[in-house]
Every structure is written in C-alpha cells, then in structure tokens.
Amino acid sequence: MDKQLLGYKGIKPVFAVMLLLTVLQGVSILIMAKGLAEAVSALFAGAPLSGQTGRIAMFLGAFLLRHGLGLLQQRIGSAFADRTAAEVRGRVLRKLFRLGPRFARTEGTGHLVTLALEGTEKFRKYLELILPRMAGMSIIPWLILAYVFFRDITSGVILLVSMPILIAFMILIGLAARKQAEKQMDTFRVLSNHFVDSLRGLETLKLLGQSREHGASVAKVSDRYRTATMRTLRVAFLSSFALDFFTMLSVAVVAVGLGLRLVNGQLELVTALTVLILAPEYFLPVRQVGTDFHATQDGKEAGAVMQSILDRPAGGPADSDGAPGPGADWRWTPFSRLTLSGVTVQHQAEAYGSAPETDGAESGREAGADRPTERRTDGAGQEERSPQSPQSPRALDSASFEVQGMQTIGIIGASGAGKSTLIDVLGGFLAPDAGEICLNGTPVDSLAGEAWRSQITYIPQHPYLFSSSLLDNIRFYSPEASREEAWQAVEAAGLAGLVRSLPGGLDEPIGAGGRQLSGGQAQRVALARAFLSDRPMILLDEPTAHLDIETEYELKQTMLRLFRGKLVFLATHRLHWMPDMDRVLVMEQGRIVEEGTHSGLLGKGGAYDALIRSQMEGVR
Amino acid sequence: MRKEGWILPYVRANWGRCLVIIGLGSLALLFAAGLMFTSGLLISKSALRPDNILMVYVPIVLVRTFGIGRAVLFYAERLAGHDTVLRIVSSMRERLYRILEPQALWIQSRFRAGDILGVLSADIEHLQDVYLRTVFPGASALVMYAAAAAAVGRWDLRFALLLALYMFVLVGILPWVSLLMTKAKTKLAKTQKAGMYRQLTDAVLGMGDWVISGREAQFLADYEAKAGEAARTDAKLRAWVRFRQLAGQCVAGLILLTMLVWAAGMHADGKLPAVLIAAFVLVVFPVTDALLPVSEAVEHLPRYRDSLRRLSDLEGEESSVKGYENGQLSEDQAAAMAGGAVHIRVDRAGFRYEGESSWTLRDISLDIPQGKKIAIIGRSGAGKSTLLKLLEGALAPGEGEVTLNGVPAAAIGEHMPHIVSVLNQNPHLFDTSVANNIRLGSQDAGEEDIVRAARQVKLDRLIESLPDRYHTRMHETGQRFSGGERQRIALARIWLRNNPVVLLDEPTVGLDPRTENELIRIMLDSLQGKSLIWVTHHLAGAEHMDEIVFVEDGKIVMRGSHAELIENEPRYRSLYQLDRPEALLTKAN
C-alpha cells in the first residue's frame, strides 16, 4: 500500500465515508440476492407471482440502493481526487518556479510539461480509483463470504480457497510478464522508436537518395515490433486470463457442488440460488482491481515523480523568499557594490544525471521521441559541448571578484568554462554551494530574492517568445506600460521596420501559435523588453553567436546603446565584444583565470591571448 | 485525388481477422451467459431431486465448459485483437511514410512549429484504440444482443420484441444520447487542455523571464484558474458518465424484473418448465453486463477525430508540394555526371513563391565550374534557402536558368542525390550503430571504407574509444557526441558518397568558435576537389573560398574573393573585423 496516500489532506474522513458506503453496498448486495433467490424459488415451487411482490420489491430496492450508493461513492472519490490532484499540481508548479530555469533545462521541458499535465491527470485517476477499490476489497468479499458460510459452509470454503489461489497466480504471472518485458526492453525501444526516427530523418534520407528504399524497412521493422510485442502480450494477458479463469472456474465449481448437494437433498433451492447469485459478486472487487491495475500503477508512479520534485531541495529562494536580509539594500545604484568571494558551484551533472553544463544541453537528447516541446527549441540550438566528462568537477570554482556601480563586464571563455553558471548565479537561478556573496559589504544568502531579480533583465541566446501578441511579449517585464512606451522601446530596439511590415502591427500574434520570427528578430524583441523595463542590470548569455554576421553587427550597435549607464554581465565566446567592455573576466574550466581590460590583457601571454590564438587556429 | 479513410480500408483489408476477433469476442460473452444459464438450470433440475445423478450430467459438463471456455476465449480474443491492430498500425505507418516521403525536403519549412512528425506518429498509435475499444467490443456486444433476442424469440416472439426494445436502450439509445451529451464537452475539454499545454510550455521554456519579471504568482494564478475551468469540464463529463451508468443499471434492473414476470407468467400458463425460471432470471446479469459497455465504447469516438483530421489533411495537401520529380535525365547521363566534372551555371535566375507578388530571388548569376568554392552570406530571409532549393532542383526558377552541365537542375529529378550532397544544420543521426549511420552515404561501403571515412573527419579515435566501437548504437552515444561531432558523422556520409558537388547549409551554426574552425578545416580537407556551395553566417574560412557572395533581399549586393572584398569593400572589412580575432590583434598593435 502507498504510504504517501495517508498524507493527503482530508483523506481520512473521505475514506471513512467510503468504508461506510461500502458496508451499506455490501448489505444491499446481500438483500438483493436474498430477495431474488426467494422470489425465484417460490415461483419454482409453484407459488403465484402476485404473492412475490414484497420480495421483488425488496430485490429492486436493494438493487437501486446498491448502484445509487456506488454513484455516491464515485462522486465523493472524484471530488476528493480533483481537490488533491489540483493541490499537488499547484505545489509542483510553485516548486518548479523555485527550482528555476536551470532545473527545467536539465529535466527537459517536454518532460516537465507532460508531467504537470498528463501526470496530474494520471495521479487524479489513481486517487479516484484507489479509495473505492481499497474499500471494496477490504469489505465486500468478506461480507459476502461470511454470509455464504452462514448459509452453506461448503460453498464458503470453495470461495475462500479460490481467492488466494487467484491472487497468487496473478502475482506470479505479473512478475513473469514484467521479467519478459524487461528482457526485451532494448529491442522494444529501438523498434518502437524506429518510425519516429525515420520520419525525423526523412529529409536526411531524401538528400542521400535513400528515402524510397527506406519505406520498405518501415513496414518490416513495424512488423518485427508486432512479433516482439505479441510475444510479451501472450504472457502479460495471462494474468487477466488467470483472473477470469479462476473466477469462472470457482463459480462453476460452486454451481456443480450446489447441484450435487441439492440432488442429495442436503440443501434447499433458495440457498443454492442465493449462493449462486453472490458468487460473481464475491469476485467483483478483485476483478475491478485487476482491470484498473495499470491505471493505478501509472498514477502512483506519476505521483511519486511529483513527490520527488517536491522533495528536492530548492536552492535559496525557498528559504529566503525575497525577504531582504537585515540591512541589505537590494537596489542597484551607481554606488552599489557586489562582492563574490570563493563562490563555488558543484557540477549539476551528478545531481541530475544529465548532460554537463552547456548552453544547449537539449540538443543531445534528440533520442527522446515523445518530447514535443523540446524539439521546438533545439532546432538551431546545437551548442558545442565538451565531449568527455569535464576535467573539473566544479561548474564554478571559487569565483571571486567585485563590481561597483554601472559598468560593462565581459565574461569570456570556451564552452563549458562556466560562463553560463556564473550568469545563473548572478541571476539567482543557481545557489552557490560554497563561498560568500556580499552586497554593499553585507553578506546575503543568495540572489534568488524578488528584490534582487526586479533589478535584472536577462537575455539568453534564444529568448523565448510567448504565444501571445508582439505587444504582450515586449511588455512582459512591465505589463503596465502603455502602447506609446512600448512603441518607443520598439524603435530603440530596431524593431520598428518589422512591426510596420506585420499585418497586425504590435498586436500580431507571435510565438508557437503565431508568426515565426528569425533569431535576430527574437533577439530584438528581448532588447525591446529590456529597453522598456529599463532595469539597472542586464545579464546576457551568448546573445549573438548563432546569428549571421550582418545581423550580429547591427544588433551589437543596438545593444551597446542599451548598455549605457547600466551594470552589464555579458557571457560570450565572441571576442569582438571585449574591446567594448569596461572589464573582461576570462574563464577556464570553472575558474576566473584572468581579469582586466581588453587592451590590458592583450599581448600579456596569458589565458586571454591563448583564447584568441585558439580561435585563430583551425582554419589557418 | 480520392481520399482514402484511415479506418474502413483497414477493416476491409483485414476482414477475415476482424471476423475471427468479433467471433471470439461474442462467443466469450455467450459463454459467460451460458455459465449463468446452465448454472440456474443445474440447480433447478437438482432441486427436483432426480433419482439418477446422470439426469443433471449434461448441465454439469456445460457449466464447467462455459466456465473454462469463457476465460480461454477472452484471452484468445485479446491476443488476436492486438495482433490485428498491430498489423493495421504497420500498414498505416507505411502509408504515412509514403505520403510524407515525396515532400521530405519541405517538411522542415512546412511544419516549423512543434514536432508535427512526433504528433503524426502518435496519432497512428492513438487510432489503435478505435479498434480495441470501440469497433471490436461494440461489434461483439451487438452479436450478443442479437443472440439474446433470438434465444428468447424461440419461446415467445412478442416478449422477444419487447426485450429487444429494452436492450436497444442499452446498445442504441443510451450510447447515442451519451454521444450527443458529451460531444461538445469533450471538444471543450480538448481545447482547454491544449490551452493549458501551451501555457505550461510557455511557463517552462520562458521560466527565466517569469522568474525575473517577478510575475510567477500571476502566472500561477492564471494557470490555476484555467486548470480549474478544465477540471470543471472534466468533472461534468464524469458526472454524466456516472449518471449514464446508473441509468444503464436501472434499465438492467427493469429487464430483470420483466424477465421475472414473464417467466412466472409463462410457467403459470404451462409454457415454460419450472427449471428454466431461475436460468432465465440469472442469465440477465451477464447479458446486461455485456451490453452496458457499448455506451463507453461510443463515447470514445470524438477523441479520435483530431488524429483522423490531421492524417487526412496531410493527404489532401500532398499534391501541392513537390520534391524531386521524375526527371528527364537518363540513368547513363546521370551516372556520367555523377562520375565526372559538373559545371553549375545560374543564369539570371529568379524565383517567386506561388501567390506572392514579390520575388524571393531575382537576377542571380553564378558560375561554378568543378572544384570552385563559393560562400553565400546573408540574413535570414534574404533568399539563401531558396537559392539552395534551386540548386538542388527542388524548385524550378521562375525566370532565368539553373543548369548542371547544361541540364536544368529541376530536370535531374531523382538522380540529384547522386550528383549533389547536402550537409545542413541538423543532419539526422539515426538510432542505429555508428557504422550504419556513416554507411548511409553509400550502401555498398565495406568496413574499411567506413573506417577511412571516420578517419577523414577525424572521428576515428573517438569512435575507437566507444564501448562497441563502430557498432555502438547512436542512442548510447547521444550524450557523448557533441554538435560538432554529429556534424562530422554527417560529413563522413558525404565523403563516402563522393559526389562532385556539395551544398553546405550553415552546418556550423551554434558551434563555438574553436569547434567551428575545426569543422571548417575538416570540411575543406575532406572535400578537396569538390565544388562547394557554402551558406554561412560567419566569415570563418572565408579566405579559403574562391568567391564570397552577399545576398540581400533576394539580390546579390556584394561579391568577390576575400582579398578583393577586403581591398574594395569597407562594409566587408568591418564585418571581418567583427568576426575574426586576427582583427583584434591588428587593431591593438
């Protein structure tokens, strides 16, 4: 039994009511059987129908009561399941926001969306089913059994013995089926993915001139999949076969036994009929459990996954929910000072069992066939990842530096050097595992609080466009801004030309459901957001590398305008940004290895020079 | 073109199997009824206390047969059902593949948003349920219905009609009413769910923005409200199902009551032996149990509609897009071209998409003799992809000419993959071994060829280090192969293919500068002697190109070799300074 189950709010009274209803249901089943059996045996004995009205009424009343109670029970269970599932979903969503975008990236977007949507639905189904099933199993068979024993001991013994046999066989066969399924798991995965894989690779096949021949292999593999599936199903269906077989056999044995004892005169017809009517009812609860087994199992697992997210320690924000520490002034002014000393972040790879820190971790997971949303993002996002396991176990290794007031800081380094991690720490998406962050000399727990975040604009490599109007997207950070203000931001971001060309203008729907924008245009939408919200601090994570050189050139001019009078952290591997930065942090394997200005670092023969050289190598 | 449905043709093609399944299914239901009937008969006969046990021997045997038989039949029916459905899925998949195959080159641009291919594939899986949950059980229940009515008809035709009417409430009226009642709500539930899906995707993909903008609470409240609405719709649907179940049970109770009254009356008239009263009453339970699920089977129907619509829409549009069409080029001509030198000429070519007023490309001229390397640079939407499609022959120019050795590119048709290779942004690596993935370049490549190809793209050492070396499955390497390495596998295919012309469609997008440079060098080294047409977004490697062409708004605005452009074009100079670290050094010195 699921221990978690008892922890849900209000489950105890619900279950108590459920038990009571089940007892009443059991009693009505007995009355129903009694009434019907007595009426039929009286008719059999030659009594007129008119004399049986009372018994028939008893039967009908019990019959209706039984199904009415069933309806009531379902309704209570359903309402409880609705309530609880909604509550758990709310908690999971809140937790997801606390865990932040980094967690969403490592877990896989599609996975999380599916969990929140389908997972909640499965979990609800589980809650809805499990209570009546548990109540049914724990009361009905035993009530019936007791009554049958009371009326006819032999039949009672037959029923009593067949139940454990039936359950034992079901479990045995279930185990065998699982073992076989596990044995074939790999084959299954390959065979079942083959079709989606073929569809996704269709363009590649076509370009290689092999798409036509491949059609035959689609059918062939599909057929092999059928053979393999049938092999497993033959075993898997045996468990419901056992259920059926033993129930029916048991009913048949009871019937034959009753017949024989009737012949010998040891029994009366009315008893025999009662027992015969009750025998299928005795097995009904266990059959229902069998039918719903997969649904409950799925739901239970979904519940466990959600619980594991809830149990995950949330970095920082959970504890310091935006409440500024004593004396800390979170507002960033030209006189503010931020100090990081020895800030360290362990590698996330171990924690989540996923790809190492990268900007485009999602591209590696194309194999996941059923993650629709994930595909949407990795269309062009193939970011280079350090191929082998990283040499440094730390994504960020004792980073120490201090910034004061408004300045632009370039963070440069190869992929996997820890640039994104540093940006995530500064944005409060990631709580450091060690080290200290001080604001104006006062230590703060983390930067995850609302007060800090409200100072920041964050511009990633692929800014996300919400399925909404262009205007709403631009006003995302400041929903209260007027149209005029938005329009000014549009002009500042260099989007005016695009907006004029759109049939809907500012109200044109964009994002997944609307007009598709190019990478450069999406970046400009993000810039317009930044212009509009006018927050004092900007974090940028590789904002231009994927764009064509001309777009990059133009965007750079716009961005430099945006940067004026702000604190800017720009993480990139594009060297051309560095001459425009007030300060350069050079990163290597999680460490800040050099610090200075572009011209100061150039020609020093240090890490910065090495980085320039490494980018020149290759083509030469 | 005549549209074929996605359900009926498969029933027709598998009618023998379907018949067997429905036969087994209805027999299983009949056996369940038989069990209760003979049991009732058995105990009634026994209650008469016959002198000889042999008098009840037949019912005893029947009771056992029906009891065991039902389980066996049901098991057989499920297996046969799944086997047939998987066969049907097989042929549906092949059909879907054949529909999509001709438009392969357009799939990306047509279905840019979302993972339509995954959705289509899931649609087919979804259609399995049409058979397993609606067609087969529904048909079996109908057979049961007919059999029950016919059986009673042997005793009393008028009562049989009455009973048939009652039962019709269960198999006809209730399902029909249920369908009407739930149709609108099911649709609403679907829309609401799609809305939630979109909203959640927005939340998860745009989480950084939500968190930083401080609008999480607003989102959560919004979402909870939407989810609550959806839950209410759902709850209403479930409430209806509960009500429908109760109504069905009431009808079942009514049938039982009628049966009892009828049996008693028949017995009183001496038309029915007493032993059959219990049998007739008891048999009502399994019969109504068999008929009750029909409503549920029918209620499922609206859920398949979207899948069906998506699949049949696909076929409707099939004719409007084209891929490589059967060209006029003969086998020999194509082979000659593939083996020898290819001279590509683009002569004042222009292209305009159907229904659009402005030209996507205009007045483009290129001269690419065998071995020439040209780079094409331009913003997204400048017309680069269209130019590539013209060169691939997937589109025919609206004006001017695109020719390979004098043959129009569009006329080369299906031979094109033997002359021109393409490396694009996202080459697909299939879920099979590394060797098989490389072998896609040329099916008759031996082991050594594949090793040589891997060496060419400098992947040999990495592949040697994999657990199963060349036979390691791609799935297991997914985590290990980075973007640059995946591109190199695709490049190995192209090397193996050995076509005289290679189109490179931004293969280095998203790679970091070092990997980008590495890949460019490997490309240039391994593709020596080939004509290269390289659409690129950076200027890395530009020095090695014979010509660099800038496309803007469908026209060529700047062209020349690297040296010429540096010399003459200030714009090129500033771009080059931005892109190449060399410029940083010179600027500082």
Boltz contact constraints between the chains, C-beta under 6 A:
constraints:
  - contact:
      token1: [A, 40]
      token2: [B, 277]
      max_distance: 6.0
  - contact:
      token1: [A, 40]
      token2: [B, 278]
      max_distance: 6.0
  - contact:
      token1: [A, 40]
      token2: [B, 281]
      max_distance: 6.0
  - contact:
      token1: [A, 43]
      token2: [B, 264]
      max_distance: 6.0
  - contact:
      token1: [A, 43]
      token2: [B, 277]
      max_distance: 6.0
  - contact:
      token1: [A, 44]
      token2: [B, 274]
      max_distance: 6.0
  - contact:
      token1: [A, 44]
      token2: [B, 277]
      max_distance: 6.0
  - contact:
      token1: [A, 49]
      token2: [B, 264]
      max_distance: 6.0
  - contact:
      token1: [A, 63]
      token2: [B, 253]
      max_distance: 6.0
  - contact:
      token1: [A, 67]
      token2: [B, 246]
      max_distance: 6.0
  - contact:
      token1: [A, 67]
      token2: [B, 249]
      max_distance: 6.0
  - contact:
      token1: [A, 71]
      token2: [B, 242]
      max_distance: 6.0
  - contact:
      token1: [A, 71]
      token2: [B, 246]
      max_distance: 6.0
  - contact:
      token1: [A, 74]
      token2: [B, 242]
      max_distance: 6.0
  - contact:
      token1: [A, 78]
      token2: [B, 238]
      max_distance: 6.0
  - contact:
      token1: [A, 82]
      token2: [B, 231]
      max_distance: 6.0
  - contact:
      token1: [A, 93]
      token2: [B, 220]
      max_distance: 6.0
  - contact:
      token1: [A, 97]
      token2: [B, 216]
      max_distance: 6.0
  - contact:
      token1: [A, 101]
      token2: [B, 207]
      max_distance: 6.0
  - contact:
      token1: [A, 101]
      token2: [B, 208]
      max_distance: 6.0
  - contact:
      token1: [A, 104]
      token2: [B, 204]
      max_distance: 6.0
  - contact:
      token1: [A, 104]
      token2: [B, 207]
      max_distance: 6.0
  - contact:
      token1: [A, 109]
      token2: [B, 204]
      max_distance: 6.0
  - contact:
      token1: [A, 109]
      token2: [B, 205]
      max_distance: 6.0
  - contact:
      token1: [A, 112]
      token2: [B, 204]
      max_distance: 6.0
  - contact:
      token1: [A, 113]
      token2: [B, 200]
      max_distance: 6.0
  - contact:
      token1: [A, 113]
      token2: [B, 201]
      max_distance: 6.0
  - contact:
      token1: [A, 113]
      token2: [B, 204]
      max_distance: 6.0
  - contact:
      token1: [A, 116]
      token2: [B, 200]
      max_distance: 6.0
  - contact:
      token1: [A, 117]
      token2: [B, 197]
      max_distance: 6.0
  - contact:
      token1: [A, 193]
      token2: [B, 431]
      max_distance: 6.0
  - contact:
      token1: [A, 195]
      token2: [B, 93]
      max_distance: 6.0
  - contact:
      token1: [A, 195]
      token2: [B, 121]
      max_distance: 6.0
  - contact:
      token1: [A, 196]
      token2: [B, 118]
      max_distance: 6.0
  - contact:
      token1: [A, 196]
      token2: [B, 121]
      max_distance: 6.0
  - contact:
      token1: [A, 197]
      token2: [B, 430]
      max_distance: 6.0
  - contact:
      token1: [A, 197]
      token2: [B, 431]
      max_distance: 6.0
  - contact:
      token1: [A, 199]
      token2: [B, 117]
      max_distance: 6.0
  - contact:
      token1: [A, 200]
      token2: [B, 117]
      max_distance: 6.0
  - contact:
      token1: [A, 200]
      token2: [B, 428]
      max_distance: 6.0
  - contact:
      token1: [A, 201]
      token2: [B, 428]
      max_distance: 6.0
  - contact:
      token1: [A, 201]
      token2: [B, 430]
      max_distance: 6.0
  - contact:
      token1: [A, 202]
      token2: [B, 100]
      max_distance: 6.0
  - contact:
      token1: [A, 202]
      token2: [B, 104]
      max_distance: 6.0
  - contact:
      token1: [A, 203]
      token2: [B, 104]
      max_distance: 6.0
  - contact:
      token1: [A, 204]
      token2: [B, 427]
      max_distance: 6.0
  - contact:
      token1: [A, 204]
      token2: [B, 428]
      max_distance: 6.0
  - contact:
      token1: [A, 206]
      token2: [B, 104]
      max_distance: 6.0
  - contact:
      token1: [A, 206]
      token2: [B, 105]
      max_distance: 6.0
  - contact:
      token1: [A, 207]
      token2: [B, 422]
      max_distance: 6.0
  - contact:
      token1: [A, 208]
      token2: [B, 417]
      max_distance: 6.0
  - contact:
      token1: [A, 208]
      token2: [B, 440]
      max_distance: 6.0
  - contact:
      token1: [A, 209]
      token2: [B, 417]
      max_distance: 6.0
  - contact:
      token1: [A, 211]
      token2: [B, 101]
      max_distance: 6.0
  - contact:
      token1: [A, 211]
      token2: [B, 104]
      max_distance: 6.0
  - contact:
      token1: [A, 215]
      token2: [B, 97]
      max_distance: 6.0
  - contact:
      token1: [A, 215]
      token2: [B, 98]
      max_distance: 6.0
  - contact:
      token1: [A, 218]
      token2: [B, 93]
      max_distance: 6.0
  - contact:
      token1: [A, 218]
      token2: [B, 94]
      max_distance: 6.0
  - contact:
      token1: [A, 218]
      token2: [B, 97]
      max_distance: 6.0
  - contact:
      token1: [A, 219]
      token2: [B, 90]
      max_distance: 6.0
  - contact:
      token1: [A, 219]
      token2: [B, 94]
      max_distance: 6.0
  - contact:
      token1: [A, 222]
      token2: [B, 90]
      max_distance: 6.0
  - contact:
      token1: [A, 222]
      token2: [B, 93]
      max_distance: 6.0
  - contact:
      token1: [A, 223]
      token2: [B, 90]
      max_distance: 6.0
  - contact:
      token1: [A, 226]
      token2: [B, 86]
      max_distance: 6.0
  - contact:
      token1: [A, 230]
      token2: [B, 83]
      max_distance: 6.0
  - contact:
      token1: [A, 233]
      token2: [B, 82]
      max_distance: 6.0
  - contact:
      token1: [A, 237]
      token2: [B, 75]
      max_distance: 6.0
  - contact:
      token1: [A, 237]
      token2: [B, 78]
      max_distance: 6.0
  - contact:
      token1: [A, 241]
      token2: [B, 71]
      max_distance: 6.0
  - contact:
      token1: [A, 241]
      token2: [B, 75]
      max_distance: 6.0
  - contact:
      token1: [A, 244]
      token2: [B, 71]
      max_distance: 6.0
  - contact:
      token1: [A, 244]
      token2: [B, 74]
      max_distance: 6.0
  - contact:
      token1: [A, 245]
      token2: [B, 71]
      max_distance: 6.0
  - contact:
      token1: [A, 248]
      token2: [B, 67]
      max_distance: 6.0
  - contact:
      token1: [A, 248]
      token2: [B, 70]
      max_distance: 6.0
  - contact:
      token1: [A, 248]
      token2: [B, 71]
      max_distance: 6.0
  - contact:
      token1: [A, 249]
      token2: [B, 67]
      max_distance: 6.0
  - contact:
      token1: [A, 252]
      token2: [B, 63]
      max_distance: 6.0
  - contact:
      token1: [A, 252]
      token2: [B, 64]
      max_distance: 6.0
  - contact:
      token1: [A, 252]
      token2: [B, 67]
      max_distance: 6.0
  - contact:
      token1: [A, 255]
      token2: [B, 39]
      max_distance: 6.0
  - contact:
      token1: [A, 255]
      token2: [B, 42]
      max_distance: 6.0
  - contact:
      token1: [A, 255]
      token2: [B, 63]
      max_distance: 6.0
  - contact:
      token1: [A, 256]
      token2: [B, 60]
      max_distance: 6.0
  - contact:
      token1: [A, 256]
      token2: [B, 63]
      max_distance: 6.0
  - contact:
      token1: [A, 258]
      token2: [B, 43]
      max_distance: 6.0
  - contact:
      token1: [A, 259]
      token2: [B, 42]
      max_distance: 6.0
  - contact:
      token1: [A, 259]
      token2: [B, 43]
      max_distance: 6.0
  - contact:
      token1: [A, 259]
      token2: [B, 46]
      max_distance: 6.0
  - contact:
      token1: [A, 259]
      token2: [B, 56]
      max_distance: 6.0
  - contact:
      token1: [A, 262]
      token2: [B, 43]
      max_distance: 6.0
  - contact:
      token1: [A, 262]
      token2: [B, 46]
      max_distance: 6.0
  - contact:
      token1: [A, 262]
      token2: [B, 47]
      max_distance: 6.0
  - contact:
      token1: [A, 263]
      token2: [B, 46]
      max_distance: 6.0
  - contact:
      token1: [A, 263]
      token2: [B, 53]
      max_distance: 6.0
  - contact:
      token1: [A, 265]
      token2: [B, 49]
      max_distance: 6.0
  - contact:
      token1: [A, 269]
      token2: [B, 47]
      max_distance: 6.0
  - contact:
      token1: [A, 272]
      token2: [B, 43]
      max_distance: 6.0
  - contact:
      token1: [A, 276]
      token2: [B, 39]
      max_distance: 6.0
  - contact:
      token1: [A, 355]
      token2: [B, 479]
      max_distance: 6.0
  - contact:
      token1: [A, 363]
      token2: [B, 483]
      max_distance: 6.0
  - contact:
      token1: [A, 364]
      token2: [B, 478]
      max_distance: 6.0
  - contact:
      token1: [A, 364]
      token2: [B, 479]
      max_distance: 6.0
  - contact:
      token1: [A, 367]
      token2: [B, 475]
      max_distance: 6.0
  - contact:
      token1: [A, 367]
      token2: [B, 478]
      max_distance: 6.0
  - contact:
      token1: [A, 372]
      token2: [B, 115]
      max_distance: 6.0
  - contact:
      token1: [A, 372]
      token2: [B, 118]
      max_distance: 6.0
  - contact:
      token1: [A, 373]
      token2: [B, 201]
      max_distance: 6.0
  - contact:
      token1: [A, 375]
      token2: [B, 115]
      max_distance: 6.0
  - contact:
      token1: [A, 376]
      token2: [B, 114]
      max_distance: 6.0
  - contact:
      token1: [A, 380]
      token2: [B, 509]
      max_distance: 6.0
  - contact:
      token1: [A, 381]
      token2: [B, 510]
      max_distance: 6.0
  - contact:
      token1: [A, 382]
      token2: [B, 483]
      max_distance: 6.0
  - contact:
      token1: [A, 382]
      token2: [B, 510]
      max_distance: 6.0
  - contact:
      token1: [A, 383]
      token2: [B, 510]
      max_distance: 6.0
  - contact:
      token1: [A, 384]
      token2: [B, 482]
      max_distance: 6.0
  - contact:
      token1: [A, 384]
      token2: [B, 483]
      max_distance: 6.0
  - contact:
      token1: [A, 384]
      token2: [B, 484]
      max_distance: 6.0
  - contact:
      token1: [A, 384]
      token2: [B, 511]
      max_distance: 6.0
  - contact:
      token1: [A, 384]
      token2: [B, 512]
      max_distance: 6.0
  - contact:
      token1: [A, 384]
      token2: [B, 515]
      max_distance: 6.0
  - contact:
      token1: [A, 385]
      token2: [B, 482]
      max_distance: 6.0
  - contact:
      token1: [A, 387]
      token2: [B, 482]
      max_distance: 6.0
  - contact:
      token1: [A, 415]
      token2: [B, 512]
      max_distance: 6.0
  - contact:
      token1: [A, 450]
      token2: [B, 214]
      max_distance: 6.0
  - contact:
      token1: [A, 453]
      token2: [B, 212]
      max_distance: 6.0
  - contact:
      token1: [A, 454]
      token2: [B, 214]
      max_distance: 6.0
  - contact:
      token1: [A, 456]
      token2: [B, 212]
      max_distance: 6.0
  - contact:
      token1: [A, 458]
      token2: [B, 208]
      max_distance: 6.0
  - contact:
      token1: [A, 458]
      token2: [B, 212]
      max_distance: 6.0
  - contact:
      token1: [A, 464]
      token2: [B, 205]
      max_distance: 6.0
  - contact:
      token1: [A, 464]
      token2: [B, 206]
      max_distance: 6.0
  - contact:
      token1: [A, 466]
      token2: [B, 202]
      max_distance: 6.0
  - contact:
      token1: [A, 466]
      token2: [B, 206]
      max_distance: 6.0
  - contact:
      token1: [A, 467]
      token2: [B, 198]
      max_distance: 6.0
  - contact:
      token1: [A, 476]
      token2: [B, 209]
      max_distance: 6.0
  - contact:
      token1: [A, 476]
      token2: [B, 213]
      max_distance: 6.0
  - contact:
      token1: [A, 477]
      token2: [B, 213]
      max_distance: 6.0
  - contact:
      token1: [A, 512]
      token2: [B, 113]
      max_distance: 6.0
  - contact:
      token1: [A, 516]
      token2: [B, 112]
      max_distance: 6.0
  - contact:
      token1: [A, 518]
      token2: [B, 380]
      max_distance: 6.0
  - contact:
      token1: [A, 546]
      token2: [B, 509]
      max_distance: 6.0
  - contact:
      token1: [A, 546]
      token2: [B, 510]
      max_distance: 6.0
  - contact:
      token1: [A, 548]
      token2: [B, 379]
      max_distance: 6.0
  - contact:
      token1: [A, 548]
      token2: [B, 537]
      max_distance: 6.0
  - contact:
      token1: [A, 549]
      token2: [B, 538]
      max_distance: 6.0
  - contact:
      token1: [A, 549]
      token2: [B, 539]
      max_distance: 6.0
  - contact:
      token1: [A, 549]
      token2: [B, 575]
      max_distance: 6.0
  - contact:
      token1: [A, 549]
      token2: [B, 579]
      max_distance: 6.0
  - contact:
      token1: [A, 550]
      token2: [B, 379]
      max_distance: 6.0
  - contact:
      token1: [A, 551]
      token2: [B, 379]
      max_distance: 6.0
  - contact:
      token1: [A, 553]
      token2: [B, 575]
      max_distance: 6.0
  - contact:
      token1: [A, 553]
      token2: [B, 578]
      max_distance: 6.0
  - contact:
      token1: [A, 573]
      token2: [B, 512]
      max_distance: 6.0
  - contact:
      token1: [A, 573]
      token2: [B, 513]
      max_distance: 6.0
  - contact:
      token1: [A, 575]
      token2: [B, 581]
      max_distance: 6.0
  - contact:
      token1: [A, 575]
      token2: [B, 584]
      max_distance: 6.0
  - contact:
      token1: [A, 576]
      token2: [B, 578]
      max_distance: 6.0
  - contact:
      token1: [A, 602]
      token2: [B, 588]
      max_distance: 6.0
  - contact:
      token1: [A, 612]
      token2: [B, 581]
      max_distance: 6.0
  - contact:
      token1: [A, 614]
      token2: [B, 514]
      max_distance: 6.0
  - contact:
      token1: [A, 615]
      token2: [B, 513]
      max_distance: 6.0
  - contact:
      token1: [A, 615]
      token2: [B, 581]
      max_distance: 6.0
  - contact:
      token1: [A, 616]
      token2: [B, 581]
      max_distance: 6.0
  - contact:
      token1: [A, 616]
      token2: [B, 582]
      max_distance: 6.0
  - contact:
      token1: [A, 618]
      token2: [B, 517]
      max_distance: 6.0
  - contact:
      token1: [A, 618]
      token2: [B, 518]
      max_distance: 6.0
  - contact:
      token1: [A, 618]
      token2: [B, 521]
      max_distance: 6.0
  - contact:
      token1: [A, 619]
      token2: [B, 517]
      max_distance: 6.0
  - contact:
      token1: [A, 619]
      token2: [B, 520]
      max_distance: 6.0
  - contact:
      token1: [A, 619]
      token2: [B, 521]
      max_distance: 6.0
  - contact:
      token1: [A, 619]
      token2: [B, 540]
      max_distance: 6.0
  - contact:
      token1: [A, 619]
      token2: [B, 541]
      max_distance: 6.0
